[in-house]
């Protein structure tokens, strides 16, 4: 499961139920989509209960002036019951009542308001009123509540809130809980690049914000992933250092690698060759995560941007993987056309480790050897086979020979060369 998405759904459900997130530990293995569906069902049940009572109450209220209804809401019903009534209220009268209620009251009312049942009313609210309420909610750190309204309020209102809310940490927290992640791209487009840089630098200065920042990158399209990733890679070294260390600490390789894959080649190379990435602990963490989460196809392109020294560092850590894990890497290299990256690692191995890897390929399924001969030809790495050929068993030689012959490169085989 996607860990950050799962965490966000747990926190949103906990907020709705008014319990601590720890009380929902039994949902730890439940997919995020199922938790989201559960929250939708609970929300529907809550607002459907006593529906007829609140509808009759609204019908009766039509006989009263708006000014008196505002007094009743503030003095008699209170924020929670007023939120239930709002879903049944005529839009014009609802706006009129809201205009007469204190901002703090409306902010508290939003905690119990269902955006799906009140979207027409919310969209009709004056932009300045929404901006005022948003500022109060931000001061109270009600990020889950604010995120629930991102899909509902108008773009003008969003632009206004962005102008008023200069707390970049709050913006990251809100984005983490946004329901419709697709709208995040439009919000990002409303922000100048200087502010995007400021947000990235804030995440680097406060490592606890990297999960939110990476979650934002994870839930936008490839174009925005690449742009945000390139911005991060263009900043001072400490930004990438902070990101990489946070990825290891929070085990977020499955989140950051897709972002790296969307970066410009220069940015990918800077990430791959950053000193932090060369540390044994960092490489070991990346390799284990790639195998556990089946994301070798995302890690191998990063390796392809490394120089010989960095590849040697990867080879030293990859030595800890067993044969089954190594074959999984080879299988991905074949299916994704990434043999060049894997050959670079094999070439950087110590001679004994390299011989064991070639011998392992000799027992690999036919599909796993697809593209290997062509990659050897393109990278001029036939010496990898030649150096180990005489030590291979007959069956291993036969399997490798068949793959090379099928590629029309049989003259490159060690046995085909004059002695």
ZASE-162547 format. One line per 5 residues: for each residue y, z, x of C-alpha. Coordinates in nm, 4 decimals. Layout:
<pts>
Y:Z:X  ...
</pts>
This chain:
<pts>
0.0000:0.0000:0.0000  0.3611:-0.0468:0.1107  0.4523:0.3017:0.2180  0.8280:0.2910:0.1622  0.7933:0.1340:-0.1817
0.5331:0.3953:-0.2737  0.7592:0.6770:-0.1568  1.0506:0.5406:-0.3589  0.8403:0.5216:-0.6762  0.7177:0.8790:-0.6312
1.0734:1.0050:-0.5890  1.1954:0.8116:-0.8953  0.9162:0.9493:-1.1118  0.9795:1.2999:-0.9813  1.3487:1.2633:-1.0618
1.2727:1.1531:-1.4178  1.0259:1.4388:-1.4728  1.2634:1.6857:-1.3056  0.9985:1.8091:-1.0612  0.9679:1.8184:-0.6836
0.8018:1.5155:-0.5273  0.5327:1.7458:-0.3871  0.4185:1.8117:-0.7431  0.3033:1.4474:-0.7588  0.0823:1.4597:-0.4495
-0.2145:1.3588:-0.6645  -0.0586:1.0108:-0.6842  -0.0693:0.9669:-0.3075  -0.3312:0.6892:-0.3211  -0.2079:0.5251:-0.6416
-0.0431:0.1834:-0.5837  0.3339:0.1722:-0.6204  0.3099:-0.0824:-0.9039  0.0912:0.1547:-1.1067  0.3339:0.4424:-1.0545
0.6164:0.2160:-1.1694  0.4183:0.1263:-1.4813  0.3501:0.4950:-1.5474  0.7201:0.5759:-1.5200  0.8023:0.2955:-1.7638
0.5486:0.4322:-2.0143  0.6791:0.7867:-1.9786  1.0368:0.6650:-2.0208  0.9451:0.4675:-2.3325  0.7629:0.7659:-2.4823
1.0517:0.9999:-2.4101  1.3157:0.7794:-2.5699  1.0907:0.6722:-2.8578  1.0301:1.0333:-2.9607  1.2750:1.1505:-3.2265
1.4098:0.7945:-3.2416  1.4624:0.8097:-3.6183  1.6447:1.1425:-3.5962  1.8983:1.0087:-3.3479  1.9367:0.6888:-3.5458
2.0236:0.8886:-3.8609  2.2669:1.0948:-3.6546  2.4437:0.7800:-3.5358  2.4522:0.6401:-3.8896  2.6201:0.9559:-4.0120
2.8665:0.9483:-3.7226  3.0109:0.6177:-3.8458  3.2048:0.8154:-4.1042  3.3887:1.0105:-3.8323  3.6789:0.8985:-3.6127
3.6099:0.8249:-3.2463  3.8328:1.1101:-3.1280  3.6318:1.3624:-3.3296  3.3005:1.2171:-3.2079  3.4156:1.2629:-2.8489
3.4823:1.6292:-2.9257  3.1399:1.6672:-3.0884  2.9712:1.5058:-2.7880  3.1525:1.7261:-2.5392  3.1447:2.0559:-2.7286
2.8323:2.0362:-2.9468  2.5751:1.7840:-2.8248  2.6244:1.8102:-2.4503  2.5369:1.5442:-2.1891  2.1594:1.5167:-2.2472
2.1685:1.4757:-2.6271  2.4740:1.2503:-2.6003  2.2704:1.0253:-2.3719  2.0006:1.0004:-2.6401  2.2605:0.9124:-2.9029
2.4230:0.6511:-2.6780  2.1179:0.4276:-2.7070  2.1779:0.3953:-3.0833  2.5561:0.3748:-3.0702  2.7684:0.0752:-3.1649
2.9093:-0.0675:-2.8416  3.2800:-0.0549:-2.9329  3.2592:0.2998:-3.0655  3.0482:0.4055:-2.7689  3.3103:0.2741:-2.5247
3.5852:0.4460:-2.7221  3.4009:0.7799:-2.7064  3.3302:0.7434:-2.3356  3.6973:0.6764:-2.2677  3.7809:1.0171:-2.4147
3.5159:1.2176:-2.2268  3.5720:1.3757:-1.8830  3.4338:1.1824:-1.5861  3.2164:1.4763:-1.4807  3.0630:1.4856:-1.8301
2.9806:1.1142:-1.8164  2.8249:1.1539:-1.4727  2.5958:1.4272:-1.6034  2.5196:1.2165:-1.9110  2.4031:0.9319:-1.6822
2.1230:1.1532:-1.5528  1.9557:1.1314:-1.8951  2.0679:0.7809:-1.9914  1.8157:0.4964:-2.0152  1.9780:0.1770:-1.8814
1.7335:-0.0475:-2.0682  1.8423:0.0918:-2.4045  2.2135:0.1049:-2.3261  2.2784:-0.2034:-2.1132  2.5208:-0.3625:-2.3618
2.7209:-0.0407:-2.3773  2.7233:-0.0021:-1.9967  2.8322:-0.3625:-1.9393  3.1164:-0.3154:-2.1874  3.2512:-0.0098:-2.0053
3.5825:-0.0628:-1.8206  3.5242:-0.1232:-1.4509  3.7509:0.1625:-1.3452  3.5539:0.4058:-1.5607  3.2297:0.2974:-1.3935
3.3902:0.3327:-1.0498  3.5057:0.6859:-1.1297  3.1634:0.7933:-1.2552  2.9923:0.6345:-0.9552  3.2086:0.8360:-0.7159
3.1090:1.1597:-0.8886  2.7397:1.0679:-0.8827  2.7638:0.9810:-0.5123  2.9292:1.3153:-0.4372  2.6356:1.4824:-0.6121
2.3847:1.2678:-0.4150  2.2397:1.1299:-0.7388  2.1161:0.8161:-0.5634  1.8153:0.7576:-0.7899  2.0423:0.7616:-1.0957
2.2922:0.5220:-0.9379  2.0172:0.2799:-0.8366  1.8944:0.2606:-1.1964  2.2247:0.1052:-1.3031  2.2573:-0.1581:-1.0291
2.0823:-0.4214:-1.2425  2.2977:-0.3377:-1.5444  2.6598:-0.3140:-1.4352  2.8687:-0.6259:-1.3789  2.9385:-0.7788:-1.0404
3.3035:-0.6742:-1.0703  3.1912:-0.3166:-1.1185  2.9597:-0.3393:-0.8178  3.2421:-0.4793:-0.6048  3.4641:-0.1921:-0.7148
3.2024:0.0708:-0.6393  3.1490:-0.0806:-0.2935  3.5223:-0.0527:-0.2283  3.5362:0.3094:-0.3419  3.2110:0.4254:-0.1858
3.2750:0.4203:0.1874  2.9792:0.6482:0.2627  2.7368:0.3991:0.4205  2.4529:0.6511:0.4231  2.4879:0.6826:0.0458
2.4677:0.3034:0.0127  2.1405:0.2982:0.2067  1.9964:0.5752:-0.0087  2.0944:0.3921:-0.3277  1.9492:0.0611:-0.2043
1.6219:0.2387:-0.1313  1.5775:0.3129:-0.5035  1.7089:-0.0114:-0.6567  1.4672:-0.1440:-0.9184  1.5369:-0.5160:-0.8880
1.5340:-0.5762:-0.5146  1.6362:-0.9402:-0.5684  1.9858:-0.8271:-0.6627  2.0258:-0.6620:-0.3261  2.1001:-1.0036:-0.1767
2.3981:-1.0499:-0.4059  2.5250:-0.7039:-0.3162  2.4885:-0.7804:0.0541  2.6864:-1.1008:0.0014  2.9747:-0.8935:-0.1358
2.9946:-0.6922:0.1858  3.1785:-0.8141:0.4977  2.9714:-0.8499:0.8136  3.1690:-0.5692:0.9746  3.0342:-0.3281:0.7177
2.6790:-0.4540:0.7601  2.7119:-0.3885:1.1323  2.8522:-0.0443:1.0565  2.5518:0.0366:0.8378  2.3063:-0.0737:1.1077
2.4892:0.1313:1.3682  2.4790:0.4306:1.1369  2.1016:0.3953:1.1040  2.0791:0.3864:1.4837  2.2932:0.6978:1.5128
2.0872:0.8807:1.2491  1.7201:0.7981:1.2904  1.6380:0.9457:0.9489  1.8154:0.6481:0.7899  1.6026:0.3763:0.9513
1.3366:0.3888:0.6756  1.6079:0.3143:0.4182  1.7613:0.0411:0.6355  1.4243:-0.1231:0.7013  1.3314:-0.0934:0.3341
1.6479:-0.2867:0.2538  1.5457:-0.5587:0.5006  1.1927:-0.5601:0.3597  1.3029:-0.6284:0.0028  1.5358:-0.9235:0.0570
1.4454:-1.2850:0.1251  1.3688:-1.4313:0.4648  1.7250:-1.5547:0.5106  1.8749:-1.2094:0.4744  1.5921:-1.0506:0.6736
1.6695:-1.2796:0.9607  2.0448:-1.2270:0.9355  2.0192:-0.8468:0.9304  1.7589:-0.8501:1.2067  1.9768:-1.0767:1.4206
2.2719:-0.8427:1.3673  2.0628:-0.5473:1.4853  1.9395:-0.7401:1.7896  2.2946:-0.8445:1.8802  2.4205:-0.4874:1.9096
2.3953:-0.2457:2.1998  2.0522:-0.1656:2.3421  2.0510:0.1778:2.1837  2.0308:0.0167:1.8362  1.6973:-0.1553:1.9060
1.5776:0.1498:2.0979  1.6502:0.3696:1.7971  1.4824:0.1218:1.5606  1.1658:0.0905:1.7690  1.1304:0.4648:1.8155
1.1820:0.5245:1.4455  0.9227:0.2570:1.3612  0.6686:0.4382:1.5796  0.7582:0.7836:1.4479  0.7420:0.6723:1.0835
0.4614:0.4160:1.1346  0.6657:0.1296:0.9910  0.5276:-0.1658:1.1862  0.4263:-0.3442:0.8665  0.7916:-0.3270:0.7588
0.9668:-0.4238:1.0822  0.7381:-0.7073:1.1993  0.8181:-0.9374:0.9027  1.1864:-0.8820:0.9801  1.1331:-0.9749:1.3463
0.9455:-1.2859:1.2335  1.2579:-1.4069:1.0506  1.4917:-1.3554:1.3463  1.6238:-1.6275:1.5722  1.4075:-1.6891:1.8813
1.6669:-1.5212:2.1052  1.6629:-1.2098:1.8881  1.2829:-1.2035:1.8775  1.2744:-1.2229:2.2565  1.5217:-0.9392:2.2892
1.3091:-0.7239:2.0601  0.9854:-0.8158:2.2369  1.1288:-0.7567:2.5838  1.3215:-0.4404:2.5041  1.2219:-0.1636:2.7486
1.1115:0.0589:2.4614  0.8550:-0.2009:2.3567  0.6979:-0.1926:2.7034  0.6164:0.1774:2.6864  0.2404:0.2435:2.6493
0.2884:0.4659:2.3451  0.4922:0.1985:2.1670  0.2456:-0.0810:2.2410  -0.0537:0.1311:2.1463  0.1129:0.2207:1.8167
0.1861:-0.1458:1.7417  -0.1683:-0.2598:1.8246  -0.3366:0.0099:1.6187  -0.1053:-0.0545:1.3242  -0.1664:-0.4311:1.3435
-0.5419:-0.3756:1.3270  -0.5281:-0.1079:1.0585  -0.2924:-0.3034:0.8332  -0.4290:-0.6487:0.9231  -0.0940:-0.7707:1.0510
-0.2006:-0.9396:1.3759  -0.0390:-1.2579:1.2464  0.2959:-1.0752:1.2609  0.2446:-0.9102:1.6001  0.1119:-1.2097:1.7961
0.4411:-1.4066:1.7642  0.6194:-1.1065:1.9167  0.3774:-1.1160:2.2103  0.4511:-1.4865:2.2517  0.8106:-1.3949:2.3413
0.7000:-1.1602:2.6227  0.6921:-1.2456:2.9918  0.3863:-1.2044:3.2159  0.4652:-0.8418:3.2995  0.5026:-0.7461:2.9337
0.1811:-0.9322:2.8430  0.0033:-0.7354:3.1148  0.1293:-0.4148:2.9516  -0.0143:-0.5342:2.6193  -0.3443:-0.6236:2.7880
-0.3770:-0.2727:2.9311  -0.3401:-0.1212:2.5857  -0.5594:-0.3778:2.4111  -0.8451:-0.2723:2.6404  -0.8871:0.0305:2.4129
-0.9915:-0.1914:2.1179  -1.3583:-0.2519:2.0506  -1.5325:-0.5883:2.0196  -1.5001:-0.6052:1.6423  -1.1266:-0.5454:1.6638
-1.0859:-0.8073:1.9367  -1.2742:-1.0624:1.7293  -1.0405:-0.9916:1.4400  -0.7456:-1.0816:1.6640  -0.9187:-1.4046:1.7688
-0.9949:-1.4871:1.4067  -0.6260:-1.4469:1.3179  -0.5237:-1.6550:1.6203  -0.7482:-1.9354:1.4911  -0.6435:-1.9168:1.1249
-0.2714:-1.8844:1.1992  -0.2512:-2.1247:1.4926  -0.1546:-1.8418:1.7295  -0.3973:-1.8983:2.0165  -0.1106:-1.9440:2.2629
-0.0068:-1.5794:2.2229  -0.3622:-1.4489:2.2551  -0.4296:-1.6660:2.5607  -0.1207:-1.5151:2.7253  -0.2728:-1.1686:2.6753
-0.6144:-1.2789:2.8038  -0.4528:-1.4353:3.1114  -0.2773:-1.1047:3.1824  -0.6028:-0.9038:3.1678  -0.7815:-0.7693:3.4721
-1.0700:-0.9973:3.5769  -1.3483:-0.7801:3.4322  -1.1661:-0.7287:3.1026  -1.0922:-1.1015:3.0854  -1.4591:-1.1901:3.1464
-1.5650:-0.9548:2.8671  -1.3144:-1.1157:2.6286  -1.4371:-1.4682:2.7070  -1.7976:-1.3538:2.6643  -1.7002:-1.2065:2.3287
-1.5537:-1.5406:2.2217  -1.8882:-1.6956:2.3135  -2.0509:-1.5056:2.0245  -1.7642:-1.5559:1.7796  -1.8139:-1.7533:1.4555
-1.7342:-2.1241:1.4703  -1.4195:-2.0758:1.2623  -1.2840:-1.8274:1.5178  -1.2907:-2.0856:1.7973  -1.0830:-2.3327:1.5973
-0.7762:-2.4331:1.7991  -0.8874:-2.2596:2.1198  -0.9506:-2.5804:2.3210  -0.6213:-2.7334:2.2115  -0.4368:-2.4133:2.3068
-0.6051:-2.4116:2.6496  -0.4909:-2.7693:2.6972  -0.1341:-2.7050:2.5827  -0.0909:-2.3950:2.7977  -0.3014:-2.5210:3.0888
-0.5261:-2.2173:3.0688  -0.8652:-2.3820:3.1304  -0.9038:-2.1548:3.4324  -0.9745:-1.8714:3.1884  -1.3041:-2.0424:3.0963
-1.3730:-2.1783:3.4425  -1.3529:-1.8391:3.6155  -1.6021:-1.6832:3.3724  -1.8260:-1.9806:3.2911  -2.1105:-1.9121:3.5312
-2.1414:-1.5519:3.4082  -2.1767:-1.6523:3.0427  -2.5130:-1.6674:2.8735  -2.6569:-1.9982:2.7580  -2.5772:-1.9318:2.3927
-2.2169:-1.8402:2.4713  -2.1767:-2.1535:2.6837  -2.3250:-2.3652:2.4058  -2.0883:-2.2291:2.1409  -1.7800:-2.2743:2.3574
-1.8992:-2.6186:2.4652  -1.9399:-2.7244:2.1031  -1.5823:-2.6195:2.0228  -1.4439:-2.8059:2.3257  -1.6455:-3.1211:2.2503
-1.5333:-3.1144:1.8868  -1.1747:-3.1169:2.0119  -1.2472:-3.4199:2.2323  -1.1733:-3.2257:2.5507  -1.5232:-3.2086:2.7009
-1.3961:-3.3404:3.0356  -1.2099:-3.0102:3.0723  -1.5286:-2.8052:3.0765  -1.6100:-2.6463:3.4134  -1.9539:-2.8081:3.4109
-1.7969:-3.1515:3.3648  -1.5917:-3.1250:3.6818  -1.7237:-3.2425:4.0164  -1.8412:-2.9547:4.2318
</pts>
